[in-house]
């Protein structure tokens, strides 16, 4: 009986960790960028920053192109100017994307 309770508690713990991770997403901040697929706008200061910190990234011609790729799940994060991203996401992607 004790082993069944222990297994149930362990399973519940693992399930809650997986659920929280899935709900929060893979990227919580800058420190996560080294372990996920990152996008940036080509020739931007953000792309230069990612290069200088050795964070691999895929370049896009426009922010819109990067956001579309993010929404399609082909990258995990798009790094760019926060006010612009906030406005674009609010206008066109509010239900599917979140600005950190």
DSSP file (Angstrom, degrees, kcal/mol; ACC not computed):
  #  RESIDUE AA STRUCTURE BP1 BP2  ACC     N-H-->O    O-->H-N    N-H-->O    O-->H-N    TCO  KAPPA ALPHA  PHI   PSI    X-CA   Y-CA   Z-CA
    1    1 A X     >        0   0    0      0, 0.0     4,-1.8     0, 0.0     5,-0.2   0.000 360.0 360.0 360.0 -42.0    0.0    0.0    0.0
    2    2 A X  H  >  +     0   0    0      1,-0.2     4,-2.3     2,-0.2     5,-0.1   0.871 360.0  53.0 -63.8 -36.9    2.8    2.4    0.9
    3    3 A X  H  > S+     0   0    0      2,-0.2     4,-2.4     1,-0.2    -1,-0.2   0.858 106.2  53.2 -69.1 -33.7    4.6    1.8   -2.5
    4    4 A X  H  > S+     0   0    0      2,-0.2     4,-2.3     1,-0.2    -1,-0.2   0.908 110.4  47.4 -65.8 -41.5    1.4    2.6   -4.4
    5    5 A X  H  X S+     0   0    0     -4,-1.8     4,-2.5     2,-0.2    -2,-0.2   0.911 111.6  50.8 -65.1 -42.0    1.1    5.9   -2.5
    6    6 A X  H  X S+     0   0    0     -4,-2.3     4,-2.4     1,-0.2    -2,-0.2   0.916 111.7  47.2 -62.6 -43.0    4.8    6.7   -3.2
    7    7 A X  H  X S+     0   0    0     -4,-2.4     4,-2.7     2,-0.2    -1,-0.2   0.903 111.9  50.8 -64.7 -41.2    4.3    5.9   -6.9
    8    8 A X  H  X S+     0   0    0     -4,-2.3     4,-2.3     2,-0.2    -2,-0.2   0.907 111.6  47.1 -63.5 -42.2    1.2    8.1   -7.1
    9    9 A X  H  X S+     0   0    0     -4,-2.5     4,-2.2     2,-0.2    -2,-0.2   0.918 113.3  48.7 -65.3 -43.9    3.0   11.0   -5.4
   10   10 A X  H  X S+     0   0    0     -4,-2.4     4,-2.4     2,-0.2    -2,-0.2   0.930 112.3  48.3 -61.1 -46.5    6.0   10.6   -7.7
   11   11 A X  H  X S+     0   0    0     -4,-2.7     4,-2.6     1,-0.2    -2,-0.2   0.901 111.1  50.4 -62.2 -42.2    3.7   10.5  -10.8
   12   12 A X  H  X S+     0   0    0     -4,-2.3     4,-2.3    -5,-0.2    -1,-0.2   0.897 110.2  50.7 -63.0 -40.3    1.8   13.6   -9.7
   13   13 A X  H  X S+     0   0    0     -4,-2.2     4,-1.9     2,-0.2    -2,-0.2   0.929 112.3  45.2 -63.3 -46.4    5.0   15.5   -9.1
   14   14 A X  H  X S+     0   0    0     -4,-2.4     4,-2.5     1,-0.2     5,-0.2   0.921 113.0  51.3 -64.0 -44.1    6.4   14.7  -12.6
   15   15 A X  H  X S+     0   0    0     -4,-2.6     4,-2.5     1,-0.2    -1,-0.2   0.903 109.6  49.4 -60.6 -42.6    3.1   15.5  -14.2
   16   16 A X  H  X S+     0   0    0     -4,-2.3     4,-2.4     2,-0.2    -1,-0.2   0.882 110.7  50.2 -67.5 -36.5    2.9   18.9  -12.5
   17   17 A X  H  X S+     0   0    0     -4,-1.9     4,-2.3     2,-0.2    -2,-0.2   0.935 112.7  46.7 -65.3 -45.0    6.4   19.8  -13.5
   18   18 A X  H  X S+     0   0    0     -4,-2.5     4,-2.3     2,-0.2    -2,-0.2   0.898 113.1  49.4 -63.5 -40.6    5.7   18.8  -17.1
   19   19 A X  H  X S+     0   0    0     -4,-2.5     4,-2.6     2,-0.2     5,-0.2   0.925 111.2  48.3 -65.5 -45.2    2.4   20.7  -17.2
   20   20 A X  H  X S+     0   0    0     -4,-2.4     4,-2.6     2,-0.2     5,-0.2   0.916 112.2  49.8 -62.1 -43.0    4.0   23.9  -15.7
   21   21 A X  H  X S+     0   0    0     -4,-2.3     4,-1.8     1,-0.2    -1,-0.2   0.916 112.5  47.0 -61.8 -43.3    6.9   23.7  -18.2
   22   22 A X  H  < S+     0   0    0     -4,-2.3    -2,-0.2     1,-0.2    -1,-0.2   0.897 114.5  46.5 -66.6 -40.0    4.4   23.3  -21.1
   23   23 A X  H  < S+     0   0    0     -4,-2.6    -2,-0.2     1,-0.2    -1,-0.2   0.879 116.2  44.2 -69.8 -38.4    2.2   26.2  -19.9
   24   24 A X  H  < S-     0   0    0     -4,-2.6    -1,-0.2    -5,-0.2    -2,-0.2   0.758 108.4-132.3 -79.2 -24.8    5.1   28.5  -19.3
   25   25 A X     <  -     0   0    0     -4,-1.8    -1,-0.2    -5,-0.2    -2,-0.1  -0.202  25.7 -77.3  92.4 170.8    6.9   27.7  -22.5
   26   26 A X  S    S+     0   0    0      1,-0.1     2,-0.6    50,-0.1    -1,-0.1   0.741 113.0  61.2 -79.8 -24.3   10.5   26.9  -23.2
   27   27 A X        +     0   0    0     49,-0.2    -1,-0.1    -3,-0.2     3,-0.1  -0.916  44.3 155.9-114.5 119.5   11.8   30.4  -23.0
   28   28 A X  S    S-     0   0    0     -2,-0.6     2,-0.3     1,-0.3    -1,-0.1   0.574  70.2 -26.5-110.5 -17.8   11.4   32.4  -19.8
   29   29 A X  S >  S-     0   0    0      1,-0.1     3,-1.7     0, 0.0     4,-0.4  -0.973  82.5 -61.4-176.5-175.4   14.3   34.9  -20.3
   30   30 A X  G >  S+     0   0    0     -2,-0.3     3,-1.6     1,-0.3     4,-0.3   0.808 119.2  65.8 -57.6 -34.7   17.6   35.6  -21.9
   31   31 A X  G 3  S+     0   0    0      1,-0.3     3,-0.4     2,-0.1    -1,-0.3   0.712  97.0  57.1 -64.8 -19.0   19.4   32.8  -20.2
   32   32 A X  G X  S+     0   0    0     -3,-1.7     3,-1.8     1,-0.2     4,-0.3   0.602  81.5  88.0 -84.8 -12.1   17.3   30.3  -22.1
   33   33 A X  G X  S+     0   0    0     -3,-1.6     3,-0.8    -4,-0.4    -1,-0.2   0.765  78.3  62.3 -64.1 -26.6   18.3   31.5  -25.5
   34   34 A X  G 3  S+     0   0    0     -3,-0.4    -1,-0.3    -4,-0.3    22,-0.1   0.641 107.4  44.2 -71.7 -13.3   21.3   29.3  -25.8
   35   35 A X  G <  S+     0   0    0     -3,-1.8     2,-0.3    -4,-0.1    -1,-0.2   0.343 108.0  59.3-115.2   5.4   19.2   26.1  -25.6
   36   36 A X  S <  S-     0   0    0     -3,-0.8     2,-0.6    -4,-0.3    20,-0.1  -0.785  92.4 -87.5-128.4 171.9   16.3   27.0  -28.0
   37   37 A X        -     0   0    0     -2,-0.3    39,-2.9    20,-0.1    40,-1.6  -0.735  51.9-166.0 -82.7 119.3   15.9   27.9  -31.7
   38   38 A X  E     -a   77   0A   0     -2,-0.6    20,-2.9    18,-0.4     2,-0.3  -0.824  10.8-163.4-114.3 144.7   16.2   31.7  -31.9
   39   39 A X  E     +ab  78  58A   0     38,-2.3    40,-2.8    -2,-0.3     2,-0.3  -0.906  10.3 172.2-122.5 155.3   15.3   34.1  -34.6
   40   40 A X  E     -ab  79  59A   0     18,-2.1    20,-2.1    -2,-0.3     2,-0.4  -0.972  40.4 -93.1-152.6 161.0   16.4   37.7  -35.2
   41   41 A X  E >   - b   0  60A   0     38,-0.5     3,-1.6    -2,-0.3     6,-0.5  -0.674  53.6-103.5 -80.4 129.9   16.0   40.3  -37.9
   42   42 A X  T 3  S+     0   0    0     18,-3.1     3,-0.1    -2,-0.4    -1,-0.1  -0.195  99.5   6.5 -54.5 138.4   19.0   40.3  -40.3
   43   43 A X  T 3  S+     0   0    0      1,-0.2    -1,-0.3     2,-0.1     2,-0.2   0.676  98.0 133.9  61.6  22.2   21.5   43.1  -39.8
   44   44 A X  S <> S-     0   0    0     -3,-1.6     4,-2.0     1,-0.1    -1,-0.2  -0.540  72.4-111.7 -94.3 165.8   19.8   44.4  -36.7
   45   45 A X  H  > S+     0   0    0      1,-0.2     4,-2.4     2,-0.2     5,-0.1   0.830 120.0  57.6 -63.9 -30.1   21.5   45.4  -33.4
   46   46 A X  H  > S+     0   0    0      2,-0.2     4,-2.6     1,-0.2    -1,-0.2   0.922 105.0  48.7 -65.6 -44.0   19.7   42.3  -31.9
   47   47 A X  H  > S+     0   0    0     -6,-0.5     4,-2.3     1,-0.2    -2,-0.2   0.900 111.3  51.1 -62.3 -39.9   21.4   40.0  -34.4
   48   48 A X  H  X S+     0   0    0     -4,-2.0     4,-2.5     2,-0.2    -2,-0.2   0.913 109.8  49.8 -62.3 -42.8   24.7   41.6  -33.6
   49   49 A X  H  X S+     0   0    0     -4,-2.4     4,-1.7     2,-0.2    -2,-0.2   0.932 110.4  49.4 -61.5 -46.5   24.2   41.1  -29.9
   50   50 A X  H  <>S+     0   0    0     -4,-2.6     5,-2.8     1,-0.2    -1,-0.2   0.896 111.5  50.1 -61.5 -39.8   23.3   37.4  -30.5
   51   51 A X  H ><5S+     0   0    0     -4,-2.3     3,-1.4     1,-0.2    -1,-0.2   0.929 109.4  50.7 -62.0 -44.8   26.4   37.0  -32.6
   52   52 A X  H 3<5S+     0   0    0     -4,-2.5    -1,-0.2     1,-0.3    -2,-0.2   0.769 113.1  45.3 -67.5 -25.1   28.6   38.7  -29.9
   53   53 A X  T 3<5S-     0   0    0     -4,-1.7    -1,-0.3    -5,-0.2    -2,-0.2   0.316 113.4-118.9 -98.8   7.3   27.2   36.3  -27.2
   54   54 A X  T < 5 +     0   0    0     -3,-1.4     2,-0.7     1,-0.2    -3,-0.2   0.828  59.5 152.5  60.0  36.4   27.6   33.3  -29.5
   55   55 A X      < -     0   0    0     -5,-2.8    -1,-0.2    -6,-0.2    -2,-0.1  -0.876  44.3-129.1 -96.6 116.8   23.9   32.5  -29.5
   56   56 A X        +     0   0    0     -2,-0.7   -18,-0.4   -22,-0.1     2,-0.3  -0.372  38.3 168.7 -64.7 141.3   23.0   30.7  -32.7
   57   57 A X        -     0   0    0    -20,-0.1     2,-0.4    -2,-0.1   -18,-0.2  -0.993  36.2-121.8-153.5 157.1   20.0   32.2  -34.5
   58   58 A X  E     -b   39   0A   0    -20,-2.9   -18,-2.1    -2,-0.3     2,-0.3  -0.865  33.0-134.6 -99.0 134.0   18.1   32.2  -37.8
   59   59 A X  E     -b   40   0A   0     -2,-0.4     2,-0.3   -20,-0.2   -18,-0.2  -0.678  18.1-166.6 -93.9 144.8   17.9   35.5  -39.6
   60   60 A X  E     -b   41   0A   0    -20,-2.1   -18,-3.1    -2,-0.3     3,-0.0  -0.933  26.7-132.0-126.4 151.3   14.8   36.9  -41.1
   61   61 A X  S    S+     0   0    0     -2,-0.3     2,-0.3   -20,-0.2    -1,-0.1   0.835  90.9  15.8 -70.0 -33.1   14.3   39.8  -43.5
   62   62 A X  S  > S-     0   0    0      1,-0.1     4,-1.7   -22,-0.1     5,-0.1  -0.922  72.7-117.5-138.5 161.6   11.5   41.4  -41.4
   63   63 A X  H  > S+     0   0    0     -2,-0.3     4,-2.8     2,-0.2     5,-0.2   0.908 116.2  56.9 -62.5 -42.3   10.0   41.1  -38.0
   64   64 A X  H  > S+     0   0    0      1,-0.2     4,-2.5     2,-0.2    -1,-0.2   0.904 105.3  50.3 -56.8 -44.0    6.7   39.9  -39.5
   65   65 A X  H  > S+     0   0    0      1,-0.2     4,-1.9     2,-0.2    -1,-0.2   0.899 111.7  48.5 -62.2 -41.4    8.5   37.0  -41.2
   66   66 A X  H  X S+     0   0    0     -4,-1.7     4,-2.3     2,-0.2    -2,-0.2   0.905 111.1  49.5 -65.1 -42.3   10.1   36.1  -37.9
   67   67 A X  H  X S+     0   0    0     -4,-2.8     4,-2.8     2,-0.2    -2,-0.2   0.892 109.6  51.5 -65.4 -39.6    6.8   36.2  -36.0
   68   68 A X  H  X S+     0   0    0     -4,-2.5     4,-1.7    -5,-0.2    -1,-0.2   0.901 111.2  48.1 -62.6 -39.9    5.1   34.1  -38.6
   69   69 A X  H  <>S+     0   0    0     -4,-1.9     5,-2.1     2,-0.2     6,-0.7   0.880 111.6  50.4 -67.6 -38.7    7.9   31.5  -38.3
   70   70 A X  H ><5S+     0   0    0     -4,-2.3     3,-1.5     1,-0.2    -2,-0.2   0.934 110.0  49.2 -63.5 -46.8    7.6   31.6  -34.5
   71   71 A X  H 3<5S+     0   0    0     -4,-2.8    -1,-0.2     1,-0.3    -2,-0.2   0.847 106.9  56.4 -62.4 -33.2    3.8   31.1  -34.6
   72   72 A X  T 3<5S-     0   0    0     -4,-1.7    -1,-0.3    -5,-0.2    -2,-0.2   0.567 115.5-118.2 -75.2  -7.8    4.4   28.2  -37.0
   73   73 A X  T < 5S+     0   0    0     -3,-1.5    -3,-0.2    -4,-0.4    -2,-0.1   0.639  81.1 121.6  83.1  14.3    6.6   26.6  -34.3
   74   74 A X  S   <S+     0   0    0     -5,-2.1     2,-0.3     1,-0.0    -4,-0.2   0.657  80.1  26.7 -86.6 -15.7    9.8   26.6  -36.5
   75   75 A X        -     0   0    0     -6,-0.7    -2,-0.2    -5,-0.2   -37,-0.2  -0.919  68.5-144.2-133.7 164.1   11.7   28.7  -33.9
   76   76 A X  S    S+     0   0    0    -39,-2.9     2,-0.3     1,-0.3   -49,-0.2   0.643  80.6  16.6-103.0 -19.3   11.1   29.0  -30.2
   77   77 A X  E     -a   38   0A   0    -40,-1.6   -38,-2.3   -44,-0.1     2,-0.5  -0.992  54.3-154.4-153.9 144.7   11.9   32.7  -29.7
   78   78 A X  E     -a   39   0A   0     -2,-0.3     2,-0.6   -40,-0.2   -38,-0.2  -0.993  18.4-155.1-119.3 123.4   12.3   35.9  -31.8
   79   79 A X  E     +a   40   0A   0    -40,-2.8   -38,-0.5    -2,-0.5     2,-0.3  -0.875  37.7 117.5-104.5 124.6   14.5   38.5  -30.2
   80   80 A X        -     0   0    0     -2,-0.6     2,-0.2   -40,-0.1    -2,-0.0  -0.910  69.1 -34.7-163.7-174.2   13.9   42.1  -31.3
   81   81 A X     >  -     0   0    0     -2,-0.3     4,-2.7     1,-0.1     5,-0.2  -0.395  53.2-142.3 -60.4 120.6   12.9   45.5  -30.0
   82   82 A X  H  > S+     0   0    0      1,-0.2     4,-3.1    -2,-0.2     5,-0.2   0.883  94.9  50.8 -60.4 -45.3   10.4   45.0  -27.2
   83   83 A X  H  > S+     0   0    0      1,-0.2     4,-2.0     2,-0.2    -1,-0.2   0.925 114.6  44.5 -60.3 -41.4    8.0   47.9  -27.9
   84   84 A X  H  > S+     0   0    0      2,-0.2     4,-2.7     1,-0.2     5,-0.2   0.934 115.1  47.6 -66.8 -45.4    7.7   47.0  -31.5
   85   85 A X  H  X S+     0   0    0     -4,-2.7     4,-3.0     1,-0.2     5,-0.3   0.918 110.6  53.1 -60.9 -42.6    7.2   43.3  -30.7
   86   86 A X  H  X S+     0   0    0     -4,-3.1     4,-2.1    -5,-0.2    -1,-0.2   0.910 111.8  44.8 -58.7 -43.1    4.6   44.2  -28.1
   87   87 A X  H  X S+     0   0    0     -4,-2.0     4,-2.1    -5,-0.2    -2,-0.2   0.941 115.5  46.1 -68.2 -47.3    2.6   46.2  -30.6
   88   88 A X  H  X>S+     0   0    0     -4,-2.7     4,-2.6     2,-0.2     5,-0.5   0.907 114.3  47.5 -63.3 -42.6    2.9   43.7  -33.4
   89   89 A X  I  X>S+     0   0    0     -4,-3.0     4,-2.1    -5,-0.2     5,-0.7   0.923 112.4  50.1 -65.0 -42.9    2.0   40.7  -31.2
   90   90 A X  I  <5S+     0   0    0     -4,-2.1    -1,-0.2    -5,-0.3     4,-0.2   0.862 116.3  42.2 -62.2 -36.0   -0.9   42.7  -29.7
   91   91 A X  I  <5S+     0   0    0     -4,-2.1    -2,-0.2    -5,-0.1    -1,-0.2   0.870 135.9   6.9 -77.6 -38.6   -2.3   43.6  -33.1
   92   92 A X  I  <5S+     0   0    0     -4,-2.6    -3,-0.2    -5,-0.2    -2,-0.2   0.607 132.5  32.3-125.4 -16.4   -1.8   40.3  -34.9
   93   93 A X  I >X< +     0   0    0     -4,-2.1     4,-2.6    -5,-0.5     3,-1.6   0.200  66.9 126.8-134.1  16.8   -0.7   37.4  -32.7
   94   94 A X  T 34<S+     0   0    0     -5,-0.7    -4,-0.1     1,-0.3    -1,-0.1   0.774  78.2  47.7 -52.9 -33.6   -2.3   38.0  -29.2
   95   95 A X  T 34 S+     0   0    0      1,-0.1    -1,-0.3    -6,-0.1    -2,-0.1   0.706 123.6  29.5 -82.6 -18.9   -3.9   34.6  -29.0
   96   96 A X  T <4 S+     0   0    0     -3,-1.6     2,-0.3    -7,-0.2    -2,-0.2   0.646 114.1  48.4-118.7 -17.2   -0.8   32.6  -30.0
   97   97 A X     <  -     0   0    0     -4,-2.6     2,-0.4    -8,-0.2    -1,-0.1  -0.887  56.2-157.8-127.5 157.2    2.4   34.5  -28.9
   98   98 A X        -     0   0    0     -2,-0.3     2,-0.5    -3,-0.1   -12,-0.0  -0.998  13.9-137.5-135.3 136.8    3.6   36.2  -25.8
   99   99 A X              0   0    0     -2,-0.4   -17,-0.0     1,-0.1    -2,-0.0  -0.820 360.0 360.0 -93.9 128.6    6.2   39.0  -25.4
  100  100 A X              0   0    0     -2,-0.5    -1,-0.1   -71,-0.0   -18,-0.0   0.409 360.0 360.0 -95.8 360.0    8.6   38.4  -22.4
